[in-house]
């Protein structure tokens, strides 16, 4: 063993020893990951709620750790018992078949309650509701304690409770309902962000003989909230008071399933800060050793020029060919196809909707002027139904589309 290698190994061993001592003596930070496990005591888990929920519902709560599909697999879809289906997770995305089975049960008198930062698009489309991320702009205090950062206020629309406000600090979920069909839905609660903008956070949807309750703040039921004082405990109890007196099926997040998916040799190492730092030092040390060793054994290699990128010249050539052909109709239709494709990818929406509904939804999602969008689709309609598109129409179409995407 060479002297240089011995020096590297000695330095490496000293660094490992120092990192272990530092890790064992420092205070470990709280884990704020929103896992929402029943048996964990991290701030954003549900240990406290799991201990108290049986008292609230007279021991009628069944905790189910499998998928809704497996739960409904052996039930008669025409004679489903009246139950309350409860989901409290960071995000709830259920497959289409299971969603339809749940909705069928709700139509027969059951209730669905979901508290989540995000809802399945198929469910919100069925309920004719739009839930989007809302942002606010305030100075971020990176070095402040988490409880000292700007918070949000939650309140109910119910008359006897509308004077009560519940403050959560900091702001956790920022998804809110921005549109819903009021003919069969009711806003039960609101959230106010630190910039004083108010959004709907708690909605009730009447569906057949049953109801669907959607709440966009699962943090309200977390250990952090329920251990932060009587006020936030009261808020959670009031939300759960909307659930009827019937058996509750609580679809819980399976901790064992997630751990089994995530467990590997490296995941065990990265789970512990000391092992993670040791591994990184080893990898960087090995890279450094290889670099300095290889540097002494380098040999001259021929310089190979990279292949020249001729994309711009290709596009210019194709453009000149189209211009010389004078086929304005073909160019216009390609611009229309590209525009609709970009709308689908950018705003995640169906462009096959009726024109008036498509214009209204695109206006809501893009924030552009409704007159501009109407003008674009009016011109698209003309071009699609004319045998020949004029140069003036092509120029106007390109100008309108450029105005729409301006600033996007």
N, C-alpha and C positions, 0 to 999 in steps of 0.2 A: 504494500500500500504506500503510495507516494505521500510526501509531506504535505503537498497542497490538498490532497483528498482528505487527509487527517484533519487539516485545518477547517475545511468545509464541514465535515461531520461534527467537529467540536462546536463550531458556531451554531449549527443546526440544532444540536442537543441543548445548548444554552437557551436559544430562542424558544424551544418547546417548553423548557422548564419555566422560563419567565412568563409565557402565555398561560400556562396552567395556574401559576400563582396568582396572576392578575384576575383570571376568570373565577377562581375560587373565593377571592376576597371582595370582588365588586358586587354591587347590588344588581340583581337581574331585573331588567325592565318588564313591565306588564305586557302580556301578549294581547293586542287589541284585534286580532284576526276574527272576523265575523263567522265563526263556525256554527254557533247555535246548537251545541250538543246538550243533551239533557243531564248528563252526569259530570260535566266539566264545570269548574268554578272560575274560568276566565271571565273578564268583564262582559264579553258578548256571547256568553253561553246561557243556557236556560235552567241551570240547577235550581235556583230559587223558585221559578215558576213551576217546575216539575214537582217540587215539594208542596206547593200550595194549591195547585189546580184541582186536585181531588176534593179539597174543602169547598171550592167554589161551585163544583158541579156534583156534589153529593156522591163521590166515588163512582161516577158513571163514565169515567174517561178510560178509553182503551188506547194504549200506545202501540202503534203499528210501524215497524221498521222496514217493511218491504214496500214495493211500489203499489200505487193505486190499481194498476192492471191486475196484480196478483190478488188484491183485496176483492175486486169485483168479479174475478174470474168465475167463481162458483155461485154467484147470486143471480136470481131471476130478475131480468131487466124490467119485467112488467109488475113485479111485486117487491120493490125495494123498501126495506124498513126506513122510517124517518129517523135520520141521524144528522149530526153536525160533523162535517169534515174539516179538520183544523190543520193548517200549514203555517209554521213560523220558521222562516229560513231567510238567508241572504237573497236567494233568488229561487223562484219556483217555476220550473219549466217541465210540464207534463206532456207526454206524447198525446197525439190527437185522439187515439182510440180511448185512452183512459179519461181524457177530458170530456169526451162525449158520454162516457158512462157516468161520470160525476154529474154532468149537466142533466142527464136523464133522471138521476136520483133526485136532483134539486127540483126538477119539474113536478115530481111526485110528492114534494113537501119537505125534502131535506134542506140543509143549509150548508153552504161552502164559505169558510172564513180563511182568507190568506193574508198574512202579514209578511211582506217581502219588499226588498229594494227593487225588484223587477218582476214583471208578470209575463206569462206566455202570450205572444202576439195572437195566437189562435183564440185564446180566451177573451182578450180585450177586443178583438175584431168581432167576435160573436156578441159581445155586450155593447158594441158600437161605442167604445171608449178609446181615448188616446192618452197614453201615459208616457211622458217624456222627461229627459234630464233637464233640470232647471239650474241655472248658475247664478251666482251673485259675486260682486267684486268688492272686497274689503282687504285691508292689510292683513297679511298672514303672520302670526307671531310664532315663528318656528321654535323659539327657545322657551316659550311659556308652558306652564302646566296645562295638561289637556282640558282640565275643568275651567281654566281661565280664558280659553279661546272663545270667540263669538259663538253664541248659541242660537237655537231656533225655538219658536214657541208653538205649541200644539194646543188646540182648543176644540170644543164641540160646537155644533150648530144648534143643539137642543136648547130650548129657551131657558130651562132652569139651570143649565150648566154654562151658558154662553159667556158668563162673566169670569169664569175660571180659566186661567192660562197656565200651561205647564212648560217649563223651560228646560231644554236639553242642550247641554254644552259638552263638546262642540257640535256642529252640524254633522249628522251621520249620513243618512240617505237623502239624496236630492232628486228623486224621481217623484213626479206629481201628475195628477190628472189635469190635462189641459183642455179636454173636450169629452162630453158624454151626452147621450140622448136623455134629456130630462123627462121624457114621457114615461119611462119606467125605471128611473134612477133618482137617488137623493143623496146630496152631500151631507155626510154626518159629522165631518171634522175638517179642520183647516190647519195648515202650517204656515208660519211667518218666518221667513229667512232674516238674517241679520241686516239686510238692506231694506227691510220693511215690506218686501214683496210677499203677497199672500197667495197660496195655492191650495187646492183641495187635496187632502191627504187620506181621507176616509170616506169611502163610497158604499152605498147600498144599491143593489140592483134586484129588482123583482123579476123572477124567472119562473114562469109557471105558477105552481102552488108554493114554491120555496123562495129563498132569497140567497144572494151572493154578497158577501161583505169583503171588500178589498181595502187593506190598510198598507200604506207605503213606508211605515216605520217599525220594522221588527225590533229595533233597539228598545222600543217602549216596553218589551217583555223580557229584556235581558237582565242578567245579574246586576250589571252596572246601574240600570234604571231602578230596579226594585229594591236595591240597597242604598239608593240615594235620598231616601226620605219618604214621608207619608204622601206627599203631593204626587210624586210620580207613581207610587203604588196605587193611589186613587185613580190615576188616569188609566192604568192597565185594567183595573177592576171595572171601570166604567165602560171601556171598550168591550170587554168580555161579557158585560151585562146585556149586550145586544144579542147574545146567543140564546136560543130558546131552551126550555127545560126538556131536553131529550138527550139520548146517549151521544157521547162525543168520541169520534175516531180521530186520534191525533197521529198524523203521518210524520214521524220524527226522522231527523237526519241520522243515517246509520254511520256512526263513528267507526265501527269495525270495518265496514265496507270501504270507506275512504282511506283508512290506514292501510288496508290490504292493497289498494290500488297504488298508493304512494310509496310503499315500503320497498326499498332496494338497498344494496350495499352503500351507495353514496348517500341515500336519503338518511340513513342512520348516522353517518358521519356529519352531515350538514344539520342534523337536528340539535347537536350540542355545539355551542360556540367555541369551546376549547378544541374539540376535534376538527371543527371546520377551519379554524385558524391554522392548526397544525397541518392539515391537508393542503391548504393554500401555500403555506411556507414551503412545504415539501415540493409542490408542483413548481412554484417560482424558482426555488433553489435548483431543481433539476433542469429547468429551462435555462437558467443562468450558467449552470455547469456545462450543458451541451453547447451553449453559445460560445463560451470562452474556449472550450476544447476544440470545437469545430473551426473556430477562427484561426487556430494555429495550423489547421490542415486544409485550408481552402485551396482550391485550384481554379484556374481561369476557365470560365465557361463562355461560350460564344453568346453575343448579344442578339437576341431574336426580336425584331421589331414587331410590335403588336399589329394585328390586322386593322387597317384604317376603317373607321366607322363612316359608311357612305349612306347612312339613313336619310340625311337631309337632302343629298343629291337625288336619291331615289324618289322621295316625296315630291321634290320640285319637278322631276321628269314626269311623274304621273299627273301632277297638277297641270303641267303644260299640255299634256296629251288631252286631258279633259277640256281645257280651254280652247284648244284648236278644234276639237270635235264640236264644241258649242252645245253639248248635251246638258243644258241647264236643268232639265227635269230630273235626270239621273243624279246630278250633284245635290239637288234640293232634297230628293228622297233619302239619299245617304245621310245628309245632315239631320233629317228628321229622325231616322233610325238611331243615329248616334246620340241625339238629344234625349230621346225616350229611354234608351239604354242607360245613359248616365243618370237620369232621374230615378230609374229603378234602383241602381246601385248606390246612389248617394242618399236617397231618402227612404229606401227599403219599402217601396210602395208599388202597388199594381197599377200599371198604366192602361189596363183594359177596362177600367171603371167607366161608367157613363161620364160624358164630358163635363157636365156641371159639377158632379161629385168629385171628379178628378181635379178640376180647377180649384175647388174649395179646399180639398185636402192638401194639394201642393202649395197653396197659398199659406196654409197653417204651418206646414213643415219647413218651407223655405224662408218665410218672412218677407217674400217679395210682394210687390203691388199686384192686386188682383187684376187691374186693367192691363198690365203688361202680360200676365199669364193668359188672359182672355185673348189678347191680340195675337200672341204666339199660336194658340190652338186654333184661332179663326183662320190664320194664314196657312197653318198645316192642313186644315180641312179643305181650303181652296186648292192648294197644290196637289193634294191626293185625288181630287175630283176633276182636275183639269188635264187634258191630254198633253199640254205643253206648258212649261213654267217659263215665264219671261225673265230676262236678266234683272229687271227692277225688282220682281218678287224674290228672286234668289238673294239679291243684295239686302233687301228688307228683312228676309228670314235670318240671314247671317247676323245682321245688326241686332235684331231682337234677341236672338239666342245669346249673343255676346253680352248684352245688357243683363240678361237673366243670371248668367254665371259670374257676372262682375262682383268681385268681393268674396266669392265662395272659396 
